[in-house]
Amino acid sequence: MKRIQIQGNLTKDPTIRTTKTGKRVGEAQVAVNERVRNGDKWEDGKPEFFTVVLWENKANGLEHYKKGYKVLVDGKFSTREYDKKDGTKGLALEITADHFAEVIYTKSTNNQADTTTQTSPTQEDSVLPF
């Protein structure tokens, strides 16, 4: 099993739908930028885009997330080949999420940035590994 943890930004508002068999499934698009050093300054590298899939109860609260939110994702990683509109093959990077949480930056008393995570309102009982 391939596991992955990423931190990135939502590229659009997540969606939730119900399958033909009645299962709830949520989907979010997350962009991850690698920071690279260019001389004496840091720049964003080429972004990687992931489709995050959340099944059943894990999709609860997903409607509260919006484009631009910074999120942490932990789950199973897979790739899938697909046909693009121009006829060429593309490679989709997918994560079936076990945990999905918003990252919130706050200032501590010594003016340093602190990172905290916050689950969606209906995921408060989840234990996050990060």
CYANA upper distance limits for C-alpha pairs under 8 A (distance plus 0.5 A):
  1 MET  CA     76 LYS  CA      7.58
  2 LYS  CA     76 LYS  CA      6.20
  2 LYS  CA     77 PHE  CA      5.93
  2 LYS  CA     78 SER  CA      7.88
  3 ARG  CA     74 ASP  CA      7.93
  3 ARG  CA     75 GLY  CA      6.11
  3 ARG  CA     76 LYS  CA      5.05
  3 ARG  CA     77 PHE  CA      6.03
  4 ILE  CA     73 VAL  CA      8.44
  4 ILE  CA     74 ASP  CA      6.31
  4 ILE  CA     75 GLY  CA      6.17
  4 ILE  CA     76 LYS  CA      6.71
  4 ILE  CA     77 PHE  CA      6.48
  4 ILE  CA     95 ILE  CA      8.26
  5 GLN  CA     72 LEU  CA      7.66
  5 GLN  CA     73 VAL  CA      5.99
  5 GLN  CA     74 ASP  CA      4.91
  5 GLN  CA     75 GLY  CA      7.18
  6 ILE  CA     32 VAL  CA      7.87
  6 ILE  CA     72 LEU  CA      6.25
  6 ILE  CA     73 VAL  CA      5.82
  6 ILE  CA     74 ASP  CA      7.23
  7 GLN  CA     32 VAL  CA      7.08
  7 GLN  CA     70 LYS  CA      7.56
  7 GLN  CA     71 VAL  CA      6.12
  7 GLN  CA     72 LEU  CA      4.99
  7 GLN  CA     73 VAL  CA      6.94
  8 GLY  CA     30 VAL  CA      6.35
  8 GLY  CA     31 ALA  CA      5.85
  8 GLY  CA     32 VAL  CA      5.04
  8 GLY  CA     33 ASN  CA      7.65
  8 GLY  CA     70 LYS  CA      6.01
  8 GLY  CA     71 VAL  CA      6.13
  8 GLY  CA     72 LEU  CA      7.30
  9 ASN  CA     30 VAL  CA      5.85
  9 ASN  CA     31 ALA  CA      5.86
  9 ASN  CA     32 VAL  CA      7.24
  9 ASN  CA     67 LYS  CA      8.08
  9 ASN  CA     68 GLY  CA      5.90
  9 ASN  CA     69 TYR  CA      6.01
  9 ASN  CA     70 LYS  CA      4.93
  9 ASN  CA     71 VAL  CA      6.59
 10 LEU  CA     14 PRO  CA      8.37
 10 LEU  CA     28 ALA  CA      7.41
 10 LEU  CA     29 GLN  CA      6.15
 10 LEU  CA     30 VAL  CA      5.07
 10 LEU  CA     31 ALA  CA      6.94
 10 LEU  CA     66 LYS  CA      7.57
 10 LEU  CA     67 LYS  CA      5.49
 10 LEU  CA     68 GLY  CA      5.52
 10 LEU  CA     69 TYR  CA      6.05
 10 LEU  CA     70 LYS  CA      7.06
 10 LEU  CA     71 VAL  CA      7.77
 11 THR  CA     29 GLN  CA      6.12
 11 THR  CA     30 VAL  CA      6.27
 11 THR  CA     31 ALA  CA      6.90
 11 THR  CA     67 LYS  CA      5.91
 11 THR  CA     68 GLY  CA      6.68
 12 LYS  CA     28 ALA  CA      7.95
 12 LYS  CA     29 GLN  CA      7.04
 12 LYS  CA     66 LYS  CA      7.26
 12 LYS  CA     67 LYS  CA      4.75
 12 LYS  CA     68 GLY  CA      7.71
 13 ASP  CA     28 ALA  CA      7.66
 13 ASP  CA     63 GLU  CA      8.41
 13 ASP  CA     65 TYR  CA      7.16
 13 ASP  CA     66 LYS  CA      5.14
 13 ASP  CA     67 LYS  CA      5.21
 14 PRO  CA     26 GLY  CA      7.52
 14 PRO  CA     27 GLU  CA      6.13
 14 PRO  CA     28 ALA  CA      4.99
 14 PRO  CA     29 GLN  CA      7.62
 14 PRO  CA     62 LEU  CA      7.17
 14 PRO  CA     63 GLU  CA      7.13
 14 PRO  CA     65 TYR  CA      7.29
 14 PRO  CA     66 LYS  CA      7.39
 14 PRO  CA     67 LYS  CA      8.23
 15 THR  CA     26 GLY  CA      6.06
 15 THR  CA     27 GLU  CA      5.86
 15 THR  CA     28 ALA  CA      7.17
 15 THR  CA     62 LEU  CA      8.13
 15 THR  CA     63 GLU  CA      7.56
 16 ILE  CA     24 ARG  CA      7.46
 16 ILE  CA     25 VAL  CA      6.18
 16 ILE  CA     26 GLY  CA      4.68
 16 ILE  CA     27 GLU  CA      6.92
 16 ILE  CA     59 ALA  CA      7.67
 16 ILE  CA     62 LEU  CA      8.00
 16 ILE  CA     63 GLU  CA      7.91
 17 ARG  CA     24 ARG  CA      6.33
 17 ARG  CA     25 VAL  CA      6.06
 17 ARG  CA     26 GLY  CA      6.90
 18 THR  CA     22 GLY  CA      6.12
 18 THR  CA     23 LYS  CA      5.88
 18 THR  CA     24 ARG  CA      4.99
 18 THR  CA     25 VAL  CA      6.60
 19 THR  CA     23 LYS  CA      5.75
 19 THR  CA     24 ARG  CA      6.93
 19 THR  CA     25 VAL  CA      7.71
 23 LYS  CA     55 TRP  CA      8.04
 23 LYS  CA     56 GLU  CA      6.64
 24 ARG  CA     55 TRP  CA      6.56
 24 ARG  CA     56 GLU  CA      5.22
 24 ARG  CA     57 ASN  CA      8.24
 24 ARG  CA     59 ALA  CA      7.62
 25 VAL  CA     53 VAL  CA      7.42
 25 VAL  CA     54 LEU  CA      6.15
 25 VAL  CA     55 TRP  CA      5.11
 25 VAL  CA     56 GLU  CA      6.38
 25 VAL  CA     59 ALA  CA      6.72
 26 GLY  CA     53 VAL  CA      6.22
 26 GLY  CA     54 LEU  CA      5.36
 26 GLY  CA     55 TRP  CA      6.86
 26 GLY  CA     59 ALA  CA      5.59
 26 GLY  CA     62 LEU  CA      7.60
 27 GLU  CA     51 THR  CA      7.36
 27 GLU  CA     52 VAL  CA      6.07
 27 GLU  CA     53 VAL  CA      5.22
 27 GLU  CA     54 LEU  CA      6.79
 28 ALA  CA     51 THR  CA      6.38
 28 ALA  CA     52 VAL  CA      5.55
 28 ALA  CA     53 VAL  CA      7.17
 29 GLN  CA     49 PHE  CA      7.48
 29 GLN  CA     50 PHE  CA      6.30
 29 GLN  CA     51 THR  CA      5.26
 29 GLN  CA     52 VAL  CA      6.63
 30 VAL  CA     49 PHE  CA      6.25
 30 VAL  CA     50 PHE  CA      5.71
 30 VAL  CA     51 THR  CA      6.95
 30 VAL  CA     52 VAL  CA      7.70
 31 ALA  CA     47 PRO  CA      6.64
 31 ALA  CA     48 GLU  CA      6.17
 31 ALA  CA     49 PHE  CA      5.05
 31 ALA  CA     50 PHE  CA      6.89
 32 VAL  CA     47 PRO  CA      5.89
 32 VAL  CA     48 GLU  CA      5.75
 32 VAL  CA     49 PHE  CA      6.92
 32 VAL  CA     50 PHE  CA      8.49
 33 ASN  CA     44 ASP  CA      6.50
 33 ASN  CA     45 GLY  CA      6.37
 33 ASN  CA     46 LYS  CA      6.77
 33 ASN  CA     47 PRO  CA      4.95
 33 ASN  CA     48 GLU  CA      7.07
 34 GLU  CA     44 ASP  CA      6.47
 34 GLU  CA     45 GLY  CA      5.55
 34 GLU  CA     46 LYS  CA      7.35
 34 GLU  CA     47 PRO  CA      7.31
 35 ARG  CA     42 TRP  CA      6.86
 35 ARG  CA     43 GLU  CA      6.14
 35 ARG  CA     44 ASP  CA      5.23
 35 ARG  CA     45 GLY  CA      6.07
 36 VAL  CA     42 TRP  CA      6.13
 36 VAL  CA     43 GLU  CA      5.92
 36 VAL  CA     44 ASP  CA      6.67
 36 VAL  CA     45 GLY  CA      6.35
 37 ARG  CA     41 LYS  CA      6.35
 37 ARG  CA     42 TRP  CA      5.01
 37 ARG  CA     43 GLU  CA      6.75
 38 ASN  CA     42 TRP  CA      6.42
 38 ASN  CA     43 GLU  CA      7.22
 49 PHE  CA     93 LEU  CA      7.54
 50 PHE  CA     92 ALA  CA      7.87
 50 PHE  CA     93 LEU  CA      5.57
 50 PHE  CA     94 GLU  CA      6.07
 50 PHE  CA     95 ILE  CA      7.50
 51 THR  CA     92 ALA  CA      8.04
 51 THR  CA     93 LEU  CA      6.75
 51 THR  CA     94 GLU  CA      5.26
 51 THR  CA     95 ILE  CA      6.75
 52 VAL  CA     94 GLU  CA      6.33
 52 VAL  CA     95 ILE  CA      5.28
 52 VAL  CA     96 THR  CA      6.43
 52 VAL  CA     97 ALA  CA      6.86
 53 VAL  CA     94 GLU  CA      7.87
 53 VAL  CA     95 ILE  CA      6.63
 53 VAL  CA     96 THR  CA      5.33
 53 VAL  CA     97 ALA  CA      6.47
 54 LEU  CA     58 LYS  CA      5.91
 54 LEU  CA     59 ALA  CA      5.55
 54 LEU  CA     96 THR  CA      6.64
 54 LEU  CA     97 ALA  CA      5.98
 54 LEU  CA     98 ASP  CA      8.06
 55 TRP  CA     59 ALA  CA      6.27
 55 TRP  CA     96 THR  CA      8.46
 56 GLU  CA     60 ASN  CA      7.92
 58 LYS  CA     97 ALA  CA      8.35
 58 LYS  CA     98 ASP  CA      7.80
 58 LYS  CA     99 HIS  CA      8.04
 58 LYS  CA    123 GLN  CA      7.86
 60 ASN  CA    120 SER  CA      8.22
 60 ASN  CA    122 THR  CA      6.40
 60 ASN  CA    123 GLN  CA      7.58
 61 GLY  CA     65 TYR  CA      8.27
 61 GLY  CA    120 SER  CA      5.70
 61 GLY  CA    121 PRO  CA      6.47
 61 GLY  CA    122 THR  CA      5.99
 61 GLY  CA    123 GLN  CA      7.67
 62 LEU  CA    120 SER  CA      7.40
 64 HIS  CA    120 SER  CA      7.70
 65 TYR  CA     69 TYR  CA      7.25
 69 TYR  CA    102 GLU  CA      7.33
 69 TYR  CA    103 VAL  CA      8.27
 70 LYS  CA    102 GLU  CA      6.34
 70 LYS  CA    103 VAL  CA      5.87
 70 LYS  CA    104 ILE  CA      8.05
 71 VAL  CA    100 PHE  CA      7.46
 71 VAL  CA    101 ALA  CA      5.96
 71 VAL  CA    102 GLU  CA      4.81
 71 VAL  CA    103 VAL  CA      5.69
 72 LEU  CA     99 HIS  CA      8.40
 72 LEU  CA    100 PHE  CA      6.34
 72 LEU  CA    101 ALA  CA      5.79
 72 LEU  CA    102 GLU  CA      6.77
 72 LEU  CA    103 VAL  CA      7.02
 72 LEU  CA    117 THR  CA      8.33
 73 VAL  CA     97 ALA  CA      6.98
 73 VAL  CA     98 ASP  CA      8.29
 73 VAL  CA     99 HIS  CA      6.28
 73 VAL  CA    100 PHE  CA      5.23
 73 VAL  CA    101 ALA  CA      7.19
 74 ASP  CA     97 ALA  CA      6.22
 74 ASP  CA     98 ASP  CA      6.31
 74 ASP  CA     99 HIS  CA      5.65
 74 ASP  CA    100 PHE  CA      7.15
 75 GLY  CA     95 ILE  CA      6.34
 75 GLY  CA     96 THR  CA      5.92
 75 GLY  CA     97 ALA  CA      4.69
 75 GLY  CA     98 ASP  CA      5.36
 75 GLY  CA     99 HIS  CA      7.18
 76 LYS  CA     95 ILE  CA      5.89
 76 LYS  CA     96 THR  CA      5.67
 76 LYS  CA     97 ALA  CA      7.00
 76 LYS  CA     98 ASP  CA      8.16
 77 PHE  CA     93 LEU  CA      7.97
 77 PHE  CA     94 GLU  CA      6.38
 77 PHE  CA     95 ILE  CA      5.14
 77 PHE  CA     96 THR  CA      7.16
 78 SER  CA     93 LEU  CA      6.74
 78 SER  CA     94 GLU  CA      5.79
 78 SER  CA     95 ILE  CA      6.84
 79 THR  CA     91 LEU  CA      7.07
 79 THR  CA     92 ALA  CA      6.01
 79 THR  CA     93 LEU  CA      5.31
 79 THR  CA     94 GLU  CA      6.39
 80 ARG  CA     91 LEU  CA      6.18
 80 ARG  CA     92 ALA  CA      5.57
 80 ARG  CA     93 LEU  CA      7.26
 80 ARG  CA     94 GLU  CA      8.07
 81 GLU  CA     89 LYS  CA      7.12
 81 GLU  CA     90 GLY  CA      6.14
 81 GLU  CA     91 LEU  CA      5.10
 81 GLU  CA     92 ALA  CA      6.66
 82 TYR  CA     89 LYS  CA      6.16
 82 TYR  CA     90 GLY  CA      5.70
 82 TYR  CA     91 LEU  CA      6.77
 82 TYR  CA     92 ALA  CA      7.72
 83 ASP  CA     87 GLY  CA      6.52
 83 ASP  CA     88 THR  CA      6.42
 83 ASP  CA     89 LYS  CA      5.25
 83 ASP  CA     90 GLY  CA      6.54
 84 LYS  CA     88 THR  CA      5.91
 84 LYS  CA     89 LYS  CA      6.30
 84 LYS  CA     90 GLY  CA      6.57
 99 HIS  CA    126 SER  CA      8.34
 99 HIS  CA    128 LEU  CA      7.02
100 PHE  CA    119 THR  CA      7.51
101 ALA  CA    117 THR  CA      6.59
101 ALA  CA    118 GLN  CA      6.08
101 ALA  CA    119 THR  CA      5.10
101 ALA  CA    120 SER  CA      7.18
102 GLU  CA    117 THR  CA      6.07
102 GLU  CA    118 GLN  CA      5.71
102 GLU  CA    119 THR  CA      6.68
102 GLU  CA    120 SER  CA      8.05
103 VAL  CA    115 THR  CA      7.30
103 VAL  CA    116 THR  CA      6.36
103 VAL  CA    117 THR  CA      5.05
103 VAL  CA    118 GLN  CA      6.90
104 ILE  CA    115 THR  CA      6.49
104 ILE  CA    116 THR  CA      5.82
104 ILE  CA    117 THR  CA      6.38
104 ILE  CA    118 GLN  CA      7.63
105 TYR  CA    113 ALA  CA      6.89
105 TYR  CA    114 ASP  CA      6.21
105 TYR  CA    115 THR  CA      5.33
105 TYR  CA    116 THR  CA      6.89
106 THR  CA    113 ALA  CA      6.33
106 THR  CA    114 ASP  CA      5.85
106 THR  CA    115 THR  CA      7.08
106 THR  CA    116 THR  CA      8.28
107 LYS  CA    111 ASN  CA      6.00
107 LYS  CA    112 GLN  CA      6.23
107 LYS  CA    113 ALA  CA      5.36
107 LYS  CA    114 ASP  CA      6.44
108 SER  CA    112 GLN  CA      6.06
108 SER  CA    113 ALA  CA      6.83
108 SER  CA    114 ASP  CA      6.73
119 THR  CA    123 GLN  CA      6.07
119 THR  CA    124 GLU  CA      6.29
119 THR  CA    126 SER  CA      8.39
120 SER  CA    124 GLU  CA      7.17
